Amino acid sequence: MAVGPSEAPGALTVRGDVVTPSGVLPDGLVVARDGRVVWVGPADDAPLGDLPPAPPAGTRVLPGLVDLHCHGGGGASFPDATGPDDVRRAADEHLRHGTTTLVASLVTAPRAVLLARTALLAAAAREGVVAGIHLEGPFLSRARAGAQHPHDMVDGDADLVRELAVAAQGHLVSMTLAPEVPGVADGGDDVLAALVAAGALPSVGHTDASAERVDAAVARAFDLLATSARARGARPTATHLFNGMPPLHHRDPGPVAACLGAAARGELVVELVADGTHLAPATVRAVMELVGPDGAVLVTDAIAAAGMADGDYRLGPQGVRVEGGVARVLVDLPGGTPGTGAIAGGVAHLLDVVRATVAAGVPLLDAVRAASATPAQVLGRHDVGALVAGRRADLVVTTADLRPVRVARDGSWVA
């Protein structure tokens, strides 16, 4: 085992190949007390009397992972939650697989539903079950609806943003929006301004906008964040880059080119659902090479089906069918025949996404950083995301091929 045999109460010692911000430390040791990391270094140099026994060859120790975009798991869905047990069930599914900091995502829905679900998630955030709330909509492009229900998409409404911010009680992290939708990025008291004033990050997504329009919206969001005392971070984000957007074309570059350019300049962070379904491995590798692990975050976009068998599930107002590990919206085909349409989120855990990213040719250190330190920075969290002294003792022990063995959060084993 990688764990010390005689740990004192409140202490934790974990041995293995430790993934630190600067590299992988062979036969390293992480020492934690009272929920905080107090020492990281070579096992032979550890400030301990008795070292934990050497773990199986190839055992890795990763920082707890941070997922900025997750709709559910374990059979429970944040957009469909009716009480705290549903929220905890979904969060616990990902916690057991190494995601120790998770932002709960909602989908486009009527105003009353959004306000009720936001209030429910705010209570969970106060208890530490989730790390915040991400609203994916409702100010999105019907042309790029994906798994979102176009019927509930509306023009930009700064007053609705303010109502949602009140319901979130300080836990609204981000909102996905389409810059071309009226009222979103027009200037003055628009959605961008209302979000930043509420301490939330604008996130470009589900958009059919031109590159020029996205450039202008990102520049405005970046400037607003730079001058806001409430901004949790300096950079807006892009929701699941490539998905919910027109494809990159050399004469019509669209949102993809604009977002990549902004990320390369350090003005934006792009999300990648690098689960092997949403993006080809070569696409993931190319983006990481272009913008680096500080300009991209790995996310799951997971739905209730994460960790579950194939079958039928819900994602807000939409029915979803999972077949062969791929989730798609249930639709009526011509003639009334039932069928499936757009991809409807993911079914992977974030550690699965890290593993797929490494398999795509991205260095382990970069893949882990994009799933821990960089999303923690986006959240404005300086207490999680890395195995360094002073941070919260969140860690994941894995096999050499990045399969979970044990998970600790706040210095205590949870799986």
C-alpha positions in Angstrom: 0.0 0.0 0.0 1.0 3.6 -0.5 -0.2 4.6 3.0 1.8 4.9 6.2 1.2 2.0 8.5 0.9 4.0 11.8 -0.5 7.4 11.0 -1.3 9.6 13.9 -4.8 11.1 14.1 -5.0 13.9 11.6 -1.9 12.8 9.7 -1.5 11.2 6.3 1.6 9.9 4.5 1.4 8.7 1.0 4.3 7.2 -1.0 4.6 6.7 -4.8 5.7 8.5 -7.9 4.4 12.0 -6.9 3.2 14.3 -9.7 4.2 17.8 -8.5 3.9 21.1 -10.5 7.5 20.9 -11.6 7.7 17.2 -12.5 7.2 13.6 -11.4 9.1 12.7 -8.3 10.1 9.0 -8.3 9.6 7.3 -5.0 8.3 10.5 -3.4 6.3 11.1 -0.3 3.4 13.4 0.6 3.0 14.3 4.2 -0.2 15.9 5.4 -1.5 17.0 8.9 -4.9 18.4 9.8 -6.0 18.4 6.3 -3.1 20.3 4.8 0.0 19.2 2.9 3.1 20.0 5.0 5.9 18.3 3.1 6.5 16.8 -0.4 9.8 15.3 -1.4 11.9 12.2 -1.9 10.9 9.4 0.4 14.5 9.0 1.6 14.6 12.6 2.8 11.2 12.4 4.6 11.0 14.0 8.1 9.5 10.8 9.5 10.6 8.1 11.8 9.2 5.1 9.9 8.6 5.4 6.2 5.5 3.8 4.7 6.4 0.6 2.8 7.3 1.0 -0.9 4.0 0.7 -2.9 3.6 -1.5 -6.0 5.8 -0.4 -8.9 4.4 2.4 -10.9 2.1 3.7 -8.2 1.4 7.4 -8.9 0.2 10.1 -6.5 -1.7 12.9 -8.2 -3.2 16.1 -6.9 -7.0 15.9 -6.4 -8.6 16.7 -9.7 -10.8 19.8 -10.4 -13.7 19.6 -12.8 -15.3 22.9 -14.0 -18.1 21.3 -16.1 -20.1 18.4 -14.8 -23.8 17.7 -14.9 -24.0 14.6 -12.8 -23.0 11.0 -12.3 -23.9 7.8 -10.4 -27.4 8.0 -11.8 -28.1 11.5 -10.4 -28.2 14.8 -12.4 -27.7 18.3 -11.1 -30.2 19.8 -13.6 -32.8 17.2 -12.4 -32.0 17.2 -8.7 -35.0 17.5 -6.4 -33.1 17.5 -3.1 -29.6 17.5 -1.5 -29.3 13.7 -1.7 -29.4 13.8 -5.5 -26.6 16.5 -5.5 -24.5 14.5 -3.1 -24.9 11.3 -5.0 -23.7 12.9 -8.2 -20.8 14.6 -6.5 -19.7 11.5 -4.6 -19.6 9.4 -7.8 -16.8 11.7 -9.1 -15.2 12.1 -5.7 -14.6 8.4 -5.4 -12.8 8.5 -8.8 -10.5 11.4 -7.9 -12.4 14.6 -8.5 -12.0 16.4 -5.2 -13.2 19.8 -6.4 -16.3 19.8 -8.6 -18.4 22.6 -10.2 -22.0 21.5 -10.7 -23.4 22.4 -14.1 -27.0 23.2 -15.0 -28.6 23.3 -18.5 -30.9 25.7 -20.2 -34.3 25.6 -18.6 -37.2 27.9 -17.7 -36.5 30.8 -15.4 -38.3 29.3 -12.4 -36.4 26.0 -12.8 -33.0 27.7 -13.1 -33.7 29.7 -9.9 -34.8 26.7 -8.0 -31.9 24.5 -9.1 -29.4 27.3 -8.4 -30.7 27.7 -4.9 -30.4 24.0 -4.3 -26.8 23.9 -5.6 -26.0 27.0 -3.5 -26.9 25.0 -0.4 -24.7 22.2 -1.5 -21.8 24.6 -2.1 -22.1 26.1 1.4 -21.7 22.5 2.7 -18.7 21.9 0.5 -20.4 19.2 -1.5 -19.7 21.1 -4.7 -17.3 24.0 -5.4 -19.7 26.2 -7.2 -22.3 26.5 -10.0 -21.9 26.7 -13.7 -25.0 27.8 -15.8 -24.8 26.4 -19.3 -27.4 28.8 -20.8 -30.0 30.0 -21.3 -28.5 32.7 -23.5 -27.4 30.4 -26.2 -27.7 30.0 -30.0 -30.5 27.8 -31.2 -28.4 27.0 -34.3 -25.8 25.3 -31.9 -28.2 23.9 -29.3 -26.5 20.5 -29.1 -28.2 18.7 -26.2 -29.7 22.0 -24.9 -33.4 22.5 -25.4 -33.8 25.4 -27.9 -37.3 26.2 -26.6 -35.9 27.6 -23.4 -33.2 29.7 -24.9 -33.8 33.4 -24.5 -32.2 36.8 -25.3 -29.7 38.1 -22.9 -31.2 39.4 -19.7 -29.0 41.1 -17.2 -31.8 41.2 -14.6 -32.1 37.3 -14.8 -28.3 37.1 -14.3 -28.7 39.2 -11.1 -31.6 37.1 -9.9 -29.5 33.9 -10.4 -26.6 35.5 -8.7 -28.8 36.2 -5.6 -30.0 32.6 -5.6 -26.4 31.3 -5.9 -25.4 33.3 -2.8 -21.9 33.9 -4.0 -21.4 30.5 -5.6 -22.0 31.3 -9.2 -18.8 30.4 -10.9 -19.5 30.8 -14.6 -22.2 31.0 -17.3 -22.0 29.7 -20.9 -23.3 32.2 -23.4 -23.4 33.0 -27.1 -22.0 36.4 -27.9 -24.3 36.9 -30.9 -27.5 36.6 -28.9 -29.0 40.1 -28.3 -28.3 41.5 -24.9 -25.3 39.2 -24.2 -22.3 41.3 -25.4 -23.8 44.5 -26.7 -22.1 46.9 -24.2 -23.5 48.7 -21.2 -25.7 46.7 -18.9 -25.4 43.5 -20.8 -25.0 39.9 -19.6 -21.2 40.1 -19.7 -21.2 43.1 -17.3 -23.8 41.5 -15.0 -21.9 38.3 -14.7 -18.6 40.0 -13.9 -20.3 42.2 -11.4 -21.7 39.1 -9.7 -18.2 37.5 -9.5 -18.8 35.0 -12.2 -16.8 34.2 -15.4 -18.3 34.5 -18.9 -17.8 31.4 -21.0 -18.2 31.4 -24.7 -20.1 28.4 -26.0 -23.1 27.0 -27.9 -22.4 29.8 -30.4 -22.6 30.4 -34.1 -20.8 33.7 -34.0 -18.1 34.9 -36.3 -14.5 35.0 -35.1 -14.7 38.8 -35.0 -17.7 38.8 -32.8 -16.1 36.3 -30.4 -12.9 38.3 -30.4 -14.8 41.4 -29.3 -16.8 39.6 -26.6 -13.6 37.9 -25.2 -11.8 41.3 -25.2 -14.7 42.9 -23.4 -15.0 40.1 -20.8 -11.2 40.2 -20.2 -11.3 43.9 -19.7 -14.3 43.7 -17.3 -12.6 41.0 -15.3 -9.4 43.1 -15.1 -11.2 46.0 -13.5 -13.6 44.1 -11.2 -12.8 43.8 -7.5 -15.1 40.7 -7.4 -13.5 38.7 -10.3 -12.4 35.3 -9.2 -10.0 35.0 -12.1 -8.4 37.1 -14.8 -9.6 35.0 -17.8 -13.0 34.1 -19.3 -13.4 30.6 -20.6 -14.7 28.7 -23.6 -17.2 25.9 -23.0 -16.2 22.5 -24.5 -14.2 24.0 -27.4 -15.2 22.6 -30.8 -18.5 21.1 -29.5 -21.5 23.4 -29.8 -19.6 25.5 -32.4 -19.3 25.6 -36.2 -16.2 23.7 -37.3 -13.0 25.6 -38.1 -12.9 26.7 -41.7 -10.0 28.4 -43.4 -12.2 31.1 -44.9 -14.7 31.3 -42.0 -12.6 30.6 -38.8 -15.5 31.1 -36.4 -15.4 30.7 -32.6 -12.7 27.9 -32.6 -10.0 30.1 -34.1 -11.0 33.1 -31.9 -10.9 31.0 -28.8 -7.6 29.4 -29.6 -6.0 32.7 -30.4 -7.2 34.2 -27.1 -6.0 31.2 -25.2 -2.6 31.5 -26.8 -2.4 35.2 -25.8 -3.3 34.3 -22.2 -6.7 36.0 -22.4 -9.0 32.9 -22.3 -9.0 29.3 -21.0 -10.5 26.6 -23.3 -12.3 23.5 -22.0 -11.6 20.2 -23.6 -13.9 17.2 -23.2 -11.0 14.9 -24.1 -12.8 11.6 -23.4 -12.2 10.0 -26.8 -15.8 10.7 -27.9 -16.1 14.5 -28.0 -12.7 15.1 -29.6 -10.3 13.1 -31.7 -7.0 12.4 -29.9 -5.0 14.4 -32.4 -7.3 17.4 -31.8 -6.6 17.2 -28.1 -2.8 16.9 -28.6 -2.8 19.8 -31.1 -4.7 22.2 -28.8 -2.5 21.3 -25.8 0.6 22.0 -28.0 -0.9 25.3 -29.2 -2.0 26.8 -25.9 -0.3 24.7 -23.3 -1.6 23.3 -20.0 -2.1 26.8 -18.6 -4.5 27.7 -21.5 -6.7 24.6 -21.4 -8.6 22.7 -18.8 -9.8 19.1 -19.1 -13.5 18.6 -18.2 -16.0 15.8 -18.2 -19.3 17.4 -19.2 -20.5 14.3 -17.4 -24.2 13.5 -17.1 -26.1 11.1 -14.7 -24.8 8.1 -16.7 -21.2 8.6 -15.6 -20.2 5.4 -13.7 -23.5 3.7 -14.8 -24.5 1.1 -17.4 -25.8 2.0 -20.9 -29.5 2.9 -20.9 -31.8 5.9 -20.9 -31.3 9.0 -18.7 -32.4 12.6 -18.3 -30.5 15.8 -18.9 -32.9 18.5 -17.9 -35.8 18.5 -20.3 -34.1 16.2 -22.7 -34.1 12.4 -22.8 -30.7 10.8 -23.4 -29.7 7.3 -24.5 -26.3 5.9 -23.7 -25.2 3.2 -26.1 -21.6 1.8 -26.2 -20.6 4.5 -23.7 -21.8 7.4 -25.9 -24.6 9.6 -24.8 -27.0 11.1 -27.4 -30.2 13.1 -27.2 -33.4 11.1 -27.9 -35.2 12.5 -30.9 -38.1 11.6 -33.2 -36.9 10.8 -36.7 -39.0 11.3 -39.8 -42.1 9.2 -39.6 -42.2 9.3 -35.8 -39.5 6.7 -35.4 -37.5 7.1 -32.2 -33.8 7.7 -32.6 -30.8 9.6 -31.3 -29.3 12.9 -32.3 -26.5 15.1 -30.9 -23.9 14.0 -28.3 -25.4 14.8 -24.9 -22.5 15.2 -22.5 -20.0 12.6 -21.3 -20.0 9.5 -19.2 -16.4 9.6 -18.0 -14.8 10.6 -14.8 -12.1 13.3 -14.9 -9.3 10.7 -14.2 -10.6 8.8 -17.3 -10.2 12.0 -19.3 -6.7 12.5 -18.0 -5.8 8.9 -19.0 -7.3 9.5 -22.5 -5.3 12.7 -22.8 -2.1 11.0 -22.0 -2.9 8.2 -24.4 -3.4 10.9 -27.1 0.3 11.9 -26.7 0.1 14.7 -24.1 2.8 14.5 -21.4 1.5 13.3 -18.1 2.5 16.5 -16.3 0.6 18.6 -18.8 -2.5 16.5 -18.6 -2.6 16.5 -14.8 -2.0 20.2 -14.7 -4.9 20.8 -17.1 -7.1 18.8 -14.7 -5.9 20.3 -11.4 -3.8 23.4 -11.1 -5.2 25.3 -14.2 -8.9 24.8 -13.3 -8.1 25.7 -9.7 -6.6 28.9 -11.0 -9.7 29.6 -13.1 -11.8 29.2 -9.9 -9.6 31.6 -8.1 -8.7 28.8 -5.6 -5.2 28.8 -4.2 -5.9 26.1 -1.7 -6.4 23.2 -4.1 -5.0 21.8 -7.4 -1.4 20.9 -6.6 0.7 18.8 -4.2 2.6 21.6 -2.5 3.0 22.5 1.1 0.1 24.6 2.4 -2.6 23.4 0.0 -5.5 21.2 1.0 -4.5 17.6 1.2 -6.5 16.3 -1.8 -4.8 13.5 -3.7 -5.4 10.5 -5.9 -3.4 7.3 -5.7 -3.4 5.5 -9.0 -1.8 2.6 -10.8 0.8 3.1 -13.5 -1.9 3.3 -16.1 -3.9 5.9 -14.1 -6.6 3.7 -12.6 -7.8 4.9 -9.2 -6.6 3.1 -6.1 -7.4 5.5 -3.2 -8.7 9.1 -2.9 -8.2 11.6 -0.1 -9.9 14.9 0.4 -9.0 17.4 3.0 -6.5 14.9 4.5 -9.0 12.0 4.9 -9.5 8.9 2.8 -12.9 8.9 1.0 -12.3 6.0 -1.3 
